[in-house]
């Protein structure tokens, strides 16, 4: 598939460009571009001349691999070479360029420019510059065309039910996927460039009547203050413009699914996409979004709510099981049932390490296996993770390096972590922090760690919106899409603060009745 749509002009920052006007002589202008793109083997320059009594000498400058050759051949080269120019057309260079733009070139997206920086920016962005001998300027022709990946289901957000389309690395393709789902003039796309050298094209997407003007203004301000030479993925921007830069929790969401981005925009959130990555950013981002999946809105709300509660329980167990086990076995043995305590003591008879060291060893091994399974080819990655865990776990128990109960604890911890892919990183950090506080302060450290986590979460903000929005709210409407998912007919209001500009999602809170 080829991208033949318009893109924003960009200007390279790697070379200082002259601001002197262009020469009307074609050879001088071609020499200028060759000088600017010195040692660039992808630059292509072609000089053509019309075949009639009044020859017109022209030139094409473009970057190989970023243009559609067929479009240039059929839309520029052939029409110019075969057109019969009139004598009155050739009397004035500016008038002749206008005739070529309107009557000869068979491509609609064209623009005349005399600015050298603008022409260079057009070339590096994949456009074609058309030069005319005798005219001190050029025509920018949008004949972009490069290979892009086909639209497939996102690997990171697979769903049993729902759309199977995912974003690609082409920004214009991604915007088309959004526009197909929101056929309304209220949908706005605002373009800008980030990166002083890469000039990466960025698009801000939002619903004009739903998005908060204050959040939009804040986003524009932060993007303008970004100072970095290149941006290759939305992860760069998420880290540069986020609130609370030292928190392990994500303050800006990301998704590969067009339907997920559209649903968030319809709640008043803002989307941010860039050229070259399939991941879109969503903001503001709140904590409960970590437990939401796009599939939750396509299946029965009872089952969706049950799945969400499993994810919440899994996140809590993932951070508390290792620290809780260490606290009980090491500092609060009187709280453990006698038979269970005797079983654990018997399993640890020949283990040379303290319980906390056991936990750290097994947690480290599990993370190594998880990372190895993610990096090696998919066909063998899962097998390596499963077989490695079984073999190493059994070998460690047989060698009396760790106890069997610790293998169970770490295995359960790892499985519950996989329930929440978005929280994998934060859960690992919080788990280790809670384990450390338990080791130094015992049971008190365990509860102090949990209390500190709650205080930290309650203090976070995402573009002025409380990170724990909807948690502990006294308004029934605010908790209908948190740890549970209420029926669609009952979620008639948008989230508080985020959708404050237009709170009503539907007129009535009652289901559709039979006629």
Buried (B, 14 or more C-beta within 10 A) or exposed (E): EEBBBBBBBBBBBEEEBEEEEBEBBBEEBBEBBEEBBEEEEEBBBBEBEBEEEEEBBBBBBBBEEBBBEEBBEEBBBEBBBEBEBEEEBBEEBEEBBBBBBEEBBEBEEBBBBEBBBBBBBBBBBBBBBBBBBBBBBBBBBBBBBBEBEEBEBBEEBEBEEBBEBBBBBBBBBBBEBBBEBBEEEEBBBEEBBBBBEBBBBBBBBBBEEBBBEEBBEBBEEBBEEBEBEEBEBBBBBBEBBBBBEEBBBBBBBBBBBBBBBBBBBBBBBBBBBBBBBBBBBBBBBBBBBBBBBBBBBBBEBEEBBEBBEBBBEBBEBBBBBBBBBBBBBBBEEEEBEEEEBEBBBEBBEEBEBBBBBBBBBBBEBBBEBBEEBEEBEEEEBEEBBEEBBEEBBEEBBEEBBBBBBBBBBBBBBBEBBEBBEBBBEBBBEBBBBBBBBBBEBBBEBBBBBBEBBEEBBEEBBBBEBBBBBBBEBEEEBBBBBBBBBBEEEBBBBBBBBBBEBEBEBEEEEEEEEEE
